[in-house]
Amino acid sequence: MPPERDPFARVTPRYGDGSLADVLPSALAVLGVPGATDRLGLSGRLAGVRRIAVLLVDGLGWHQIPTAAPYAPTLAGLAATAGRPLTSGFPSTTPTSLVTLGTGAAPGAHGVLGFTVRVPGTERVLTHIEWAADPDPMRWQPVPTQLERARAAGVAVTVVSRPEFGGSGLTVAANRGGDYRGAAGVDALATTMLAALTAGTGPTLVSGYHPDLDRHGHLTGVDSAPWRVAAAEVDALLARLVDGLPPDGALLVTADHGQLDVPAAHRFDLDTDPRLRAGIEVVAGEPRVRYLHVTPGAVDDVVAAWSAVLGDAARVRTREEAVASGWFGPVPEEHLARIGDVVVTCNGTYAVLATRSENPFASRLVAYHGSDTAAEMTIPLLVVRG
């Protein structure tokens, strides 16, 4: 069964011809930015387009669209007539994906390699969504963004997201080069994106972000009542944006990852099982993909212990094996230590919690993401012309 149909199939990121990293380079090529490559073949379909809005809906995996369809007819219609699946990068998590979209680069290159990562040479674990200015975003994430590239070529560039995200380390890493405009809620997001898209007469790029579907999936589960309400709000947002497109405009809709519910019986707790704590110095990542930084000489013992405890629930690999798999794309030497000595990727609907060493709230969530299943890694690209 192809990954578009089997939610638990393993997916390898399609960097270069079918991934989230390819969206903005293709959009820039449509807008005529010199040197930009249309990796997704959008130029023919969007010939004559001079204004492009790119909307990322957090948590809107390709496999979640049929579930959302009864509450989101606009979304369902666009997916059927103007949609195709892409892959996210790995891990399939928001910080990694936002920077992958913004830079047009695979995670290994840009270095935002997980929801949380160890800061090399320290015991500190950096949570990317709570990142301010340390480490310096310009050094931690060294790759120029596609927004910077577009602006240098004379494109008017605007980023529209929640007001509280402005100026954060993650925003600087992913979206530097765009004029930031805060917009709280669906109506403000649609209004602000359309205003930026239709201002001026030259080539224009607007990047928007909507987080609520992901949030309700985490809190109450995919297809819960709050999730359905959030799906309906996404639909209203899409309808507003489609209706407001100018004749020379286009809308690209994508996502950072999908989600899946993790039942109580499929949850391991590394903080209550001595076998899983043995030899571990620092734990990072998130429940569906764990980075284990181990004591010197303990890699083989940790791999053996975790493999024995988790069994078919996960794959346990060394850093070298994980990098060789191609999950991250090429990883330069300066970014390697951000990946654990051991990388654990959960299969099916399993997760590895850390109830004591991480925020307890994370262990009470219903839905998770981060691993390499199709439910998490397969995302949509919807393309609409004005």
URGI-V87869 format. One record per pair of residues at least 4 apart in sequence whose C-alpha atoms are under 8 Angstrom apart, sorted by the first residue. I is the first residue (numbers start at 1). J is the second residue. D is the distance in whole Angstrom. If there is no record, write none. Layout:
i	j	d
I	J	D
I	J	D
//
This chain:
i	j	d
1	5	6
1	6	6
2	6	6
2	9	8
3	7	6
3	8	8
3	9	5
3	10	7
3	11	7
3	374	6
3	378	8
4	62	8
4	63	7
4	85	7
4	374	7
4	378	7
5	63	8
6	374	7
6	375	8
7	63	7
7	373	6
7	374	5
7	375	4
8	347	7
8	348	6
8	373	5
8	374	6
8	375	6
9	373	5
9	374	5
10	372	6
10	373	5
10	374	6
11	87	8
11	372	6
11	373	6
11	374	6
11	377	7
11	378	8
12	87	8
12	326	7
12	327	6
12	372	7
13	19	7
13	87	6
13	88	6
13	89	6
13	90	7
13	326	8
13	327	6
13	377	8
14	18	5
14	19	5
14	86	8
14	87	6
15	19	5
15	20	8
15	21	7
15	22	7
15	89	8
15	106	7
15	329	7
16	21	7
16	22	6
16	39	6
17	22	7
17	39	5
17	40	6
18	22	7
18	39	8
18	40	7
18	86	5
18	87	6
19	23	7
19	86	5
19	87	5
19	88	6
19	89	7
20	86	7
20	87	6
20	88	5
20	89	7
20	97	7
20	100	7
20	101	6
20	104	8
20	254	8
20	256	8
21	25	8
21	88	8
21	89	8
21	100	5
21	101	5
21	102	8
21	103	7
21	104	4
21	105	5
21	106	6
22	26	6
22	38	8
22	39	6
22	40	7
22	101	8
22	104	6
23	27	6
23	39	8
23	40	7
23	101	7
23	104	7
24	28	6
24	101	7
24	102	7
24	104	6
24	146	7
25	29	6
25	36	6
25	37	6
25	38	6
25	39	7
25	104	6
25	146	7
26	30	6
26	36	7
26	37	6
26	38	4
26	39	6
26	40	6
26	41	7
26	42	7
26	43	8
27	31	6
27	38	7
27	42	8
27	52	7
28	32	6
28	33	5
28	36	6
28	37	8
28	38	8
28	146	8
28	150	7
29	33	6
29	34	7
29	35	8
29	36	5
29	37	6
29	38	5
29	43	7
30	38	7
30	42	7
30	43	5
30	46	7
30	47	7
30	49	7
30	50	8
31	49	7
31	50	6
31	51	7
31	203	6
31	204	8
32	36	8
33	150	6
33	153	6
34	153	7
38	42	7
38	43	7
42	46	6
43	47	6
46	250	7
46	385	7
48	248	7
49	248	5
49	249	5
49	250	7
50	202	7
50	203	5
50	204	6
50	248	6
50	249	6
51	197	6
51	198	8
51	203	6
51	204	5
51	205	6
51	248	6
51	249	4
51	250	6
52	197	7
52	204	6
52	205	5
52	206	6
52	249	6
52	250	5
52	251	6
52	252	7
53	193	7
53	197	7
53	205	6
53	206	5
53	207	6
53	208	7
53	249	8
53	250	6
53	251	5
53	252	6
54	205	8
54	206	6
54	207	5
54	208	6
54	251	6
54	252	5
54	253	6
54	254	8
55	207	6
55	208	5
55	209	6
55	210	8
55	251	7
55	252	6
55	253	5
55	254	6
55	255	8
56	207	8
56	208	6
56	209	5
56	210	6
56	253	6
56	254	5
56	255	5
56	256	7
57	209	6
57	210	5
57	211	6
57	213	7
57	234	8
57	253	7
57	254	6
57	255	5
57	256	7
58	94	7
58	209	7
58	210	6
58	211	5
58	212	7
58	213	6
58	214	5
58	255	6
58	256	6
58	257	7
59	211	8
59	213	6
59	214	4
59	217	8
59	255	6
59	256	6
59	257	5
59	258	5
59	259	6
60	64	6
60	65	7
60	213	7
60	214	7
60	254	8
60	255	5
60	256	7
60	257	7
60	258	5
60	259	8
60	379	7
60	380	8
61	65	7
61	255	7
61	256	8
61	257	5
61	258	4
61	259	7
61	375	7
61	376	7
61	377	7
61	378	6
61	379	5
61	380	7
62	85	6
62	258	7
62	375	7
62	378	6
62	379	5
62	380	5
63	67	8
63	258	7
63	374	8
63	375	6
63	378	7
63	379	8
64	68	6
64	222	8
64	258	7
64	259	8
64	375	8
65	69	6
65	75	8
65	76	7
65	79	8
66	70	8
66	76	7
67	223	7
68	72	6
68	76	8
68	223	7
68	228	7
68	231	6
68	232	8
69	73	6
69	75	7
69	76	5
71	228	6
71	229	8
71	231	6
71	232	5
71	235	8
72	76	6
72	231	6
72	232	5
72	234	7
72	235	5
72	236	8
73	77	6
73	235	7
74	78	6
74	235	6
74	236	8
74	238	7
74	239	6
75	79	6
75	234	8
75	235	6
75	238	7
76	80	6
77	81	6
77	82	8
78	82	5
78	83	6
78	382	6
78	383	8
78	384	8
79	83	4
79	84	7
79	380	8
79	382	6
82	382	5
82	383	6
82	384	7
83	380	7
83	381	5
83	382	4
83	383	7
84	380	6
84	381	5
84	382	7
85	378	6
85	379	6
85	380	5
85	381	6
86	378	6
86	379	5
86	380	6
86	381	7
87	377	5
87	378	5
87	379	6
88	92	6
88	97	7
88	256	6
88	257	6
88	377	5
88	378	6
88	379	6
89	96	7
89	97	6
89	100	7
89	106	7
89	107	7
89	327	7
89	328	7
89	377	7
90	96	7
90	107	7
90	113	8
90	327	6
90	328	6
90	370	7
90	371	7
90	372	7
90	377	8
91	96	7
91	113	7
91	114	6
91	289	7
91	327	8
91	328	8
91	370	5
91	371	6
91	372	7
92	96	7
92	97	7
92	256	7
92	257	5
92	258	8
92	369	6
92	370	4
92	371	6
92	372	7
92	376	6
92	377	6
93	97	6
93	114	7
93	115	6
93	256	7
93	257	6
93	369	6
93	370	5
94	98	6
94	115	7
94	256	6
94	257	7
95	99	6
95	112	7
95	114	7
95	115	6
95	128	6
95	129	7
95	170	7
96	100	6
96	107	6
96	112	5
96	113	6
96	114	6
96	115	7
97	101	6
97	256	5
97	257	8
98	102	6
98	174	6
98	256	7
99	103	6
99	104	8
99	107	8
99	110	7
99	112	7
99	170	8
99	173	6
99	174	4
99	175	8
100	104	6
100	105	5
100	106	6
100	107	6
100	110	7
100	174	8
101	105	7
101	174	7
102	145	6
102	146	6
102	147	7
102	174	5
102	175	6
103	110	8
103	143	7
103	144	6
103	145	4
103	146	5
103	147	8
103	174	7
104	145	7
104	146	6
105	109	6
105	110	6
105	143	8
106	110	7
106	328	6
106	329	6
106	330	8
107	111	6
107	112	6
107	113	6
107	328	5
107	329	7
107	331	8
108	112	8
108	113	7
108	328	5
108	329	5
108	330	6
108	331	4
108	332	7
108	335	7
109	143	7
109	329	7
109	330	7
109	331	6
109	332	7
109	335	8
110	141	5
110	142	6
110	143	6
111	140	7
111	141	6
111	335	6
111	338	8
112	128	8
112	140	8
112	141	7
113	117	7
113	328	8
113	338	7
113	339	7
114	128	8
114	285	6
114	286	8
115	127	6
115	128	6
115	129	7
115	285	6
115	286	6
116	125	6
116	126	5
116	127	4
116	128	6
116	284	5
116	285	5
116	286	7
117	125	5
117	126	5
117	127	7
117	284	5
117	285	6
117	291	8
117	338	6
117	339	7
118	122	7
118	123	7
118	124	6
118	125	4
118	126	6
118	282	7
118	283	8
118	284	6
118	337	8
118	338	6
118	339	8
119	123	7
119	124	6
119	125	6
119	126	6
119	338	7
120	337	6
120	338	6
123	282	7
125	282	8
125	284	7
126	131	7
127	131	6
128	169	8
128	170	6
129	170	7
130	168	8
131	168	6
131	169	5
131	170	6
132	167	8
132	168	5
132	169	5
132	170	8
133	137	6
133	168	7
133	169	6
134	169	8
135	139	7
135	140	6
136	140	6
136	169	8
137	141	6
137	142	8
137	169	5
137	170	7
137	172	6
137	173	6
138	142	6
138	172	8
138	173	7
141	173	6
144	148	7
144	149	7
145	149	6
145	174	7
145	175	7
145	176	7
145	177	7
146	150	6
147	151	6
147	157	7
147	175	7
147	176	7
147	177	5
147	178	6
148	152	6
148	176	7
148	177	4
148	178	7
149	153	6
149	177	8
150	154	7
150	155	5
150	156	8
150	157	7
151	155	5
151	156	6
151	157	6
151	177	7
151	178	8
154	203	7
155	202	7
155	203	5
155	204	5
155	205	7
156	202	7
156	203	6
156	204	5
156	205	6
157	177	7
157	178	5
157	179	6
157	204	6
157	205	5
157	206	6
157	207	8
158	178	5
158	179	5
158	180	6
158	181	7
158	196	7
158	205	6
158	206	5
158	207	6
159	175	7
159	178	6
159	179	6
159	180	5
159	181	6
159	206	6
159	207	5
159	208	6
160	180	6
160	181	5
160	182	6
160	183	6
160	189	7
160	192	7
160	193	6
160	206	7
160	207	6
160	208	5
160	209	7
161	165	7
161	166	8
161	180	8
161	181	7
161	182	5
161	183	6
161	184	7
161	189	7
161	208	6
161	209	5
161	210	7
162	166	7
162	182	5
162	183	5
162	184	5
162	185	8
162	209	8
163	181	7
163	182	4
163	183	6
163	184	7
164	182	8
165	171	7
166	171	7
166	180	7
166	181	8
166	182	7
167	171	6
167	172	6
168	172	6
169	173	6
170	174	6
171	175	5
171	176	7
172	176	5
181	192	8
183	188	5
183	189	5
183	192	7
184	188	6
184	189	7
185	189	6
186	190	6
186	210	8
186	233	7
186	234	8
186	236	8
186	237	6
187	191	6
187	237	7
188	192	6
189	193	6
189	208	7
189	210	8
189	237	8
190	194	6
190	237	6
190	240	6
190	241	6
191	195	6
192	196	6
193	197	6
193	206	7
193	207	8
193	208	7
194	198	6
194	241	7
194	244	7
194	245	7
195	199	6
196	206	7
197	204	6
197	205	7
197	206	6
197	249	8
198	246	7
211	215	6
212	216	6
212	230	6
213	217	6
213	227	6
213	230	5
213	231	6
213	234	8
214	218	6
214	259	8
215	219	6
216	220	6
216	221	7
216	222	8
216	226	6
216	227	5
216	230	7
217	221	4
217	222	5
217	223	8
217	224	8
217	227	6
217	259	7
217	366	7
217	367	6
218	222	8
218	365	5
218	366	5
218	367	5
218	368	6
219	365	5
219	366	6
219	367	7
220	224	6
220	226	7
220	227	7
220	365	7
220	366	6
220	367	7
221	227	7
221	260	8
221	261	6
221	366	5
221	367	5
222	227	6
222	259	7
222	260	7
222	261	7
222	367	7
223	227	6
223	228	6
224	228	6
225	229	6
226	230	6
227	231	6
228	232	6
229	233	6
230	234	6
231	235	6
232	236	6
233	237	6
234	238	6
235	239	6
236	240	6
237	241	6
238	242	6
239	243	6
240	244	6
241	245	6
241	251	8
242	251	7
242	384	7
242	386	7
245	249	6
245	250	7
245	251	8
245	385	8
245	386	5
246	250	8
246	386	5
247	385	8
247	386	5
248	385	8
248	386	6
249	385	6
249	386	5
250	383	7
250	384	5
250	385	4
250	386	5
251	382	8
251	383	6
251	384	5
251	385	6
251	386	8
252	381	7
252	382	6
252	383	5
252	384	7
253	380	7
253	381	6
253	382	5
253	383	7
254	379	7
254	380	5
254	381	5
254	382	7
255	379	6
255	380	6
255	381	8
256	379	7
257	369	7
257	370	8
257	376	5
257	377	6
257	378	7
257	379	6
258	369	7
258	375	6
258	376	4
258	377	6
258	378	7
258	379	7
259	367	6
259	368	6
259	369	5
259	375	6
259	376	5
260	349	7
260	367	5
260	368	6
260	369	7
260	375	7
260	376	7
261	349	7
261	366	6
261	367	4
261	368	6
262	266	6
262	267	7
262	349	5
262	350	6
262	351	7
262	366	6
262	367	6
262	368	7
263	267	7
263	349	7
263	350	8
263	366	8
266	349	7
266	350	5
266	351	7
267	350	6
267	351	5
267	352	6
267	353	7
268	350	8
268	351	6
268	352	5
268	353	6
269	273	7
269	352	6
269	353	5
269	354	6
269	355	7
270	274	8
270	276	5
270	277	6
270	352	7
270	353	6
270	354	5
270	355	8
271	276	8
271	277	7
271	353	8
271	354	5
271	355	6
271	356	6
271	357	7
273	277	7
274	278	6
275	305	6
275	306	8
275	309	8
276	280	8
276	302	8
276	305	7
276	306	6
276	309	8
278	302	7
279	294	6
279	295	5
279	298	6
279	301	8
279	302	6
280	292	7
280	293	6
280	294	4
280	295	6
280	302	8
281	292	8
281	293	6
281	294	5
281	295	6
282	292	6
282	293	5
282	294	7
283	290	7
283	291	6
283	292	5
283	293	6
284	290	6
284	291	5
284	292	7
284	340	8
285	289	6
285	290	5
285	291	5
286	290	6
286	352	8
286	353	8
286	370	7
287	351	5
287	352	5
287	353	5
287	354	8
287	368	7
287	369	8
287	370	8
288	344	8
288	345	6
288	346	5
288	350	7
288	351	5
288	352	6
288	368	7
288	369	6
288	370	5
288	371	5
289	343	7
289	344	5
289	345	5
289	346	6
289	351	8
289	352	8
289	370	6
289	371	5
290	340	8
290	343	6
290	344	5
290	345	7
290	352	8
291	339	6
291	340	4
291	341	7
291	342	6
291	343	5
291	344	7
292	340	5
292	341	6
292	342	5
292	343	6
292	344	8
293	340	5
293	341	5
293	342	7
294	298	6
294	299	6
294	302	8
294	341	6
294	342	8
295	299	8
298	302	6
299	303	6
299	318	7
299	341	7
299	342	7
300	304	6
301	305	6
302	306	6
302	342	8
303	307	6
303	316	6
303	317	7
303	318	7
303	342	7
304	308	6
305	309	6
306	310	6
306	311	8
306	316	7
307	311	5
307	314	8
307	315	7
307	316	6
310	314	6
312	347	7
313	346	6
313	347	5
313	348	7
313	350	6
314	344	6
314	345	5
314	346	4
314	347	5
314	350	8
315	344	6
315	345	5
315	346	6
315	347	7
316	342	7
316	343	6
316	344	5
316	345	7
317	321	6
317	322	6
317	342	6
317	343	5
317	344	6
318	322	6
318	341	6
318	342	4
318	343	6
319	323	6
319	339	7
319	340	6
319	341	5
319	342	5
319	343	6
320	324	6
321	325	6
322	326	7
322	327	7
322	343	7
323	327	7
323	328	6
323	329	8
323	330	8
323	331	7
326	330	7
331	335	6
331	336	6
332	336	7
333	337	8
335	339	8
337	341	8
339	343	8
345	371	6
345	372	7
346	350	6
346	351	6
346	352	8
346	371	6
347	371	8
347	373	7
348	373	8
353	362	8
353	363	6
354	358	6
354	360	8
354	363	7
355	359	7
355	360	5
355	362	8
355	363	6
356	360	7
358	362	7
359	363	8
360	364	7
361	365	7
369	376	6
370	376	7
371	376	7
371	377	8
372	376	6
372	377	6
373	377	6
374	378	5
//
